[in-house]
Amino acid sequence: MTERIVLAYSGGLDTSVAIGWIGEATGAEVIAVAVDVGQGGESLETIRQRALGCGAAEAYVADASDEFANEYCMPTLQANALYQGHYPLVSAISRPVIVKHLVKAAREFGATTVAHGCTGKGNDQVRFEVGIQTLGPDLKCIAPVRDLALTRDKAIAFAEEKGLPIETTKKNPYSIDQNVWGRAVETGYLEDIWNAPTKDIYDYTATPEFPPAPDEVTISFEAGIPVAIDGVKVTPLQAIKELNRRAGAQGVGRIDVVEDRLVGIKSREIYEAPGAMALITAHKHLEDITIEREQARFKATVGQRWAELVYDGQWFSPLKRSLDAFILDTQRYVSGDIRMVLHGGQAIVNGRRSETSLYDFDLATYDTGDTFDQSMARGFIELWGMSAKVASGRDIRVAGK
């Protein structure tokens, strides 16, 4: 029986050429697997037909957009996950769901190997291969660009020689990855980190310098999950899409950052994540009134570690699974409404309400009706400063000798 290799297929030049390239290099049949995570563009059927036209023995397509929103974007939202305080893990959280479908296809078609189109410099090679090792430990992994020396020039020459049904002449200077949670742009002109991004880089967001009128939106949450926008019930996928549209029109969610890659180099990245950033902002503000102080402080630490694990390709790791349990427990009372204004590149919260709020108006007010017993403050301060006071006395005593 001929060996079969499952290929993570995007429909682009590199993975289209990789179908024949892998076949010639290994003698195996290639099963192309395309996964829809809300990236837009061509239909899955168009991509499937292209894969077959490029020589794939089979083409497996999966609409995973709701799965991605529910099982990957929502945990990211509940964690308020921003790698290095900036990046909402746009690409990082899409890789585990793609891996899941790659392994599923490998089982279905009897493949022994899984291939991906990553280079040897990026994070995605780690995310794909660690995920595959975890879900399919018996499967082997290959990367044509990294392992079989498939450069872009070779890819174009191969496509033209074979007459493959793909466009090979268009020169895009950027590497772009996108899904419903956001869009990532790198390489080319951006590699000089002094260069400001040009307007043609952006697609999900409009220029914030000349915004339309302010857009006020109310987002309703239940247990940390958005369930309605302006009173209209939505699924997680619908919530992200609606806020991509509305926040994107205001230029919200543009991120320009030099981040630390897993492989040890620093990389300049441009991200657009209007829906993700608007939702994370709203979610943080709802947590401010529904999560107890010490729990909130610790959750911030957990969220940071969670983001690092996911960025580093550890979605299926035991530690990440344990952190999931903690984060999910914190969301028990994160229900209510957040009102925010989207305008000029900003998402500004100006109202919040919740039946599970810890905000007590009578304790907080300085007006008549104040129920806070101010006489307790003096003793509290004396006890709170006691250890520092004792240590200071010791310093003075020792210094005087």
C-alpha positions in Angstrom: 0.0 0.0 0.0 1.3 3.4 -1.0 2.3 5.6 2.0 0.0 8.6 2.6 1.0 12.0 4.0 -1.5 14.5 5.3 -0.7 18.1 4.4 -2.0 21.2 6.2 -3.3 23.0 3.1 -4.0 26.8 2.8 -4.6 27.0 -0.9 -1.6 29.3 -1.4 1.5 28.9 -3.6 3.7 27.1 -1.1 1.3 24.4 0.1 -0.1 23.9 -3.4 3.4 23.2 -4.8 4.2 21.1 -1.7 1.6 18.6 -2.8 3.7 17.6 -5.9 7.0 18.4 -4.2 6.3 16.0 -1.3 5.0 13.3 -3.8 8.2 13.5 -5.8 10.5 13.6 -2.8 8.9 10.8 -0.8 6.8 8.7 -3.3 3.8 9.1 -1.1 0.2 10.1 -1.9 -0.7 13.5 -0.4 -4.0 14.2 1.4 -4.6 18.0 1.5 -6.5 19.2 4.6 -8.0 22.7 4.6 -9.5 24.0 7.8 -11.8 27.1 7.9 -11.1 29.1 11.0 -13.0 32.2 9.8 -10.2 33.5 7.6 -12.5 34.5 4.8 -11.5 34.7 1.2 -12.0 31.7 -1.1 -14.6 29.0 -0.4 -13.6 25.7 1.0 -14.8 24.0 -2.2 -12.6 26.2 -4.4 -9.7 25.4 -2.2 -10.6 21.7 -2.3 -10.7 21.7 -6.1 -7.4 23.5 -6.3 -5.8 20.8 -4.1 -7.1 18.1 -6.4 -5.9 20.0 -9.4 -2.4 20.2 -7.9 -2.2 16.5 -7.6 -3.7 15.6 -4.1 -5.0 12.1 -3.9 -7.7 13.3 -1.6 -8.8 16.7 -0.3 -10.4 17.0 3.1 -12.1 20.3 4.1 -13.5 21.2 7.5 -15.6 24.2 8.5 -14.2 24.7 12.0 -15.3 28.4 12.4 -17.8 27.8 15.2 -15.5 25.3 16.9 -12.6 27.7 16.7 -14.7 30.6 18.2 -16.3 28.4 21.0 -13.4 26.2 22.0 -10.3 28.4 21.3 -11.3 32.1 21.1 -13.5 32.0 24.2 -10.9 30.5 26.5 -8.5 33.1 25.2 -11.0 35.8 26.0 -11.7 34.4 29.5 -8.0 34.4 30.2 -7.6 38.0 28.8 -4.7 36.5 27.1 -2.2 39.0 25.6 1.3 37.7 24.9 3.8 40.2 26.2 0.9 42.4 27.0 0.1 43.1 23.4 -0.7 40.1 21.2 -4.1 38.3 21.4 -2.6 35.0 20.1 -4.3 35.3 16.7 -2.2 32.6 15.0 -1.2 30.7 18.1 -4.8 29.6 19.0 -5.7 28.6 15.4 -2.9 26.0 15.2 -4.4 23.6 17.8 -7.7 23.3 16.0 -6.0 22.8 12.7 -3.8 20.1 14.3 -6.9 18.4 15.6 -8.3 18.1 12.1 -5.0 17.0 10.6 -4.7 14.1 13.1 -8.4 13.2 12.4 -7.7 13.2 8.7 -4.6 11.1 9.2 -6.6 8.5 11.0 -9.4 8.6 8.4 -7.2 8.2 5.4 -4.6 5.9 7.0 -1.7 8.4 6.8 1.6 7.9 8.7 2.9 11.4 8.3 1.7 14.9 8.7 3.2 17.8 6.8 3.0 21.6 7.3 4.3 24.6 5.4 6.2 26.3 8.2 9.8 27.6 8.0 12.5 26.8 10.5 12.5 30.3 11.9 8.9 30.6 13.1 6.8 29.6 16.0 4.2 27.6 14.0 6.5 24.7 13.3 6.6 24.1 17.0 2.9 24.6 17.5 2.1 22.1 14.7 4.6 19.5 15.6 4.1 19.5 19.4 0.4 19.3 18.9 0.7 16.4 16.5 3.1 14.6 18.8 0.5 15.0 21.6 -2.6 14.0 19.7 -1.0 11.5 17.4 2.3 10.3 19.0 2.7 7.6 16.4 2.6 10.1 13.5 5.7 11.5 11.9 6.1 15.2 10.8 7.8 16.8 7.9 8.0 20.5 6.8 8.7 20.9 3.0 10.0 24.4 3.3 12.3 23.5 6.2 13.1 19.9 5.5 12.9 19.6 1.7 14.5 23.0 0.8 11.3 24.3 -0.9 12.1 28.0 -1.4 9.7 30.5 -3.0 11.7 30.7 -6.2 11.7 26.9 -6.5 7.9 26.9 -5.7 7.2 29.3 -8.6 9.4 27.4 -11.0 7.8 24.1 -10.0 4.3 25.5 -10.4 5.1 26.9 -13.9 6.8 23.7 -15.0 3.8 21.5 -13.9 1.2 24.0 -15.0 -0.5 24.1 -11.6 -3.8 25.9 -11.3 -2.4 28.7 -9.0 -1.2 32.3 -9.4 2.5 32.5 -9.3 3.3 35.9 -10.6 1.8 38.1 -7.9 4.5 39.4 -5.5 3.2 40.0 -2.0 6.1 41.3 0.1 4.3 40.3 3.3 3.6 37.1 5.1 0.0 37.1 6.2 -2.0 34.8 8.4 -5.6 35.5 9.4 -8.7 34.1 11.0 -11.8 35.4 12.7 -9.9 36.4 15.8 -7.5 38.6 13.9 -4.8 39.1 11.3 -1.0 38.9 11.4 1.3 40.6 9.0 5.1 40.3 8.9 8.3 40.3 6.8 9.2 42.6 3.8 9.3 46.3 4.5 8.4 45.7 8.1 11.6 43.9 9.0 13.3 47.3 9.4 11.7 48.1 12.8 12.1 51.9 12.2 9.8 51.7 9.2 6.2 52.7 10.0 3.6 50.4 8.5 2.0 51.6 5.3 -1.8 51.8 4.8 -1.9 48.9 2.4 -0.9 46.5 5.2 -4.3 46.8 6.9 -7.5 45.0 5.9 -9.6 44.3 9.0 -9.4 48.0 10.3 -10.0 51.4 8.8 -7.6 54.3 9.3 -8.4 55.7 12.8 -7.3 59.2 12.0 -10.6 59.9 10.1 -13.2 57.8 11.9 -16.9 57.8 11.4 -19.2 59.0 14.3 -18.7 57.3 17.6 -20.3 53.9 17.9 -21.7 53.0 21.3 -22.2 49.3 21.9 -23.4 47.2 24.8 -22.0 43.7 25.2 -23.7 41.2 27.5 -21.7 38.4 29.1 -22.7 35.2 30.9 -19.9 33.4 32.7 -17.3 35.4 30.7 -18.8 34.6 27.3 -20.5 37.2 25.1 -24.1 36.3 24.6 -25.7 39.5 23.3 -24.8 42.7 21.5 -27.1 45.7 22.0 -29.7 43.2 23.3 -29.6 40.9 20.3 -28.5 37.3 21.2 -25.3 36.2 19.5 -23.1 33.1 19.4 -19.4 33.6 20.1 -18.6 33.5 16.4 -21.3 36.1 15.7 -20.0 38.3 18.5 -16.5 38.3 17.2 -17.7 39.0 13.6 -20.0 41.9 14.7 -17.2 43.5 16.7 -14.7 42.9 13.9 -17.0 45.0 11.7 -17.9 47.7 14.1 -14.6 48.1 16.0 -12.7 47.6 12.7 -14.6 50.5 11.1 -13.2 52.7 14.0 -9.6 51.5 13.6 -9.7 49.6 16.9 -7.2 46.8 17.4 -4.1 47.8 15.5 -1.0 46.4 17.1 2.6 47.0 16.1 5.1 45.1 18.3 8.5 43.5 18.4 7.9 40.2 20.2 10.1 37.4 21.5 9.7 34.3 19.3 9.9 30.9 20.8 13.0 30.1 18.7 15.0 32.8 20.4 14.8 35.7 18.0 12.9 39.0 18.1 10.4 39.6 15.3 8.4 42.7 14.3 4.7 41.9 13.9 1.7 43.9 12.8 -1.7 42.6 14.1 -5.2 43.6 13.5 -7.7 42.2 16.0 -10.7 44.7 16.3 -13.2 42.2 17.7 -10.7 40.4 19.9 -9.4 43.6 21.5 -12.8 45.1 22.0 -14.1 41.9 23.6 -11.0 41.6 25.9 -11.4 45.3 27.0 -15.0 44.7 27.8 -14.3 41.4 29.6 -11.6 43.0 31.7 -13.9 45.7 32.9 -16.6 43.3 33.8 -14.1 41.2 35.8 -13.2 44.4 37.7 -16.6 44.4 39.3 -17.3 40.7 39.6 -14.0 39.1 40.7 -12.7 39.4 44.3 -9.4 41.4 44.6 -6.9 38.6 45.5 -8.5 36.3 43.0 -8.2 39.0 40.3 -4.6 39.7 41.1 -3.7 36.0 40.9 -5.7 35.5 37.7 -3.6 38.2 36.0 -0.5 36.1 36.7 -2.3 33.0 35.5 -3.5 34.7 32.4 0.1 35.8 31.5 1.4 32.3 32.0 -1.5 30.9 30.0 -0.7 33.2 27.1 3.0 32.2 27.2 2.1 28.5 27.1 -0.3 28.9 24.2 2.2 31.1 22.3 4.8 28.4 22.8 2.7 25.7 21.3 1.6 24.1 24.6 -2.2 24.2 24.1 -2.5 20.4 25.0 0.0 20.5 27.9 -1.0 19.4 31.4 -0.1 22.8 32.9 -2.3 24.6 30.4 -5.1 22.2 31.2 -4.7 23.0 34.9 -4.7 26.7 34.3 -7.9 26.3 32.2 -9.6 24.9 35.3 -8.6 27.8 37.4 -9.6 30.4 34.8 -13.0 28.7 34.2 -13.7 28.8 38.0 -13.0 32.5 38.1 -15.7 33.1 35.4 -18.6 31.9 37.6 -19.8 35.4 38.3 -18.5 37.3 35.3 -22.0 38.1 34.0 -23.5 41.4 33.1 -23.4 44.2 30.6 -20.5 46.5 29.5 -21.2 49.7 27.5 -18.4 51.0 25.4 -17.7 53.6 22.8 -15.8 52.7 19.7 -14.1 55.7 18.1 -10.8 56.8 16.7 -8.9 53.6 17.3 -10.1 53.3 20.9 -12.6 51.1 22.7 -13.5 53.0 25.9 -15.8 51.5 28.5 -18.2 54.1 30.0 -20.8 51.8 31.8 -21.0 48.5 33.5 -23.7 46.6 35.4 -24.1 43.1 36.9 -26.4 41.3 39.2 -23.3 39.5 40.5 -21.3 42.7 41.0 -19.1 43.2 44.1 -19.4 47.0 43.7 -21.4 48.3 46.7 -22.7 51.8 46.1 -23.4 52.4 49.8 -19.8 51.4 50.7 -18.2 53.4 47.9 -20.2 56.7 48.1 -18.9 59.8 49.9 -22.4 61.2 50.1 -25.2 60.8 52.6 -26.0 57.1 53.0 -22.3 56.1 53.3 -22.2 52.8 55.2 -18.4 52.5 55.4 -17.3 52.7 59.1 -14.3 55.1 58.8 -13.3 54.5 62.4 -11.9 51.1 61.4 -9.3 52.7 59.2 -6.9 53.9 61.9 -6.4 50.4 63.4 -6.2 48.8 60.0 -3.4 51.2 58.9 -1.4 50.6 62.1 -1.6 46.8 61.7 -0.9 47.0 57.9 2.2 49.1 58.5 3.5 47.2 61.5 6.1 45.0 59.8 7.5 48.0 57.9 7.6 50.1 61.0 9.5 47.4 63.0 12.0 46.9 60.1 12.5 50.7 59.9 13.2 50.8 63.6 15.8 48.1 63.3 17.5 49.9 60.4 17.8 53.1 62.5 19.0 51.2 65.5 21.7 49.3 63.5 22.8 52.5 61.7 23.3 54.3 65.0 25.8 51.8 66.4 
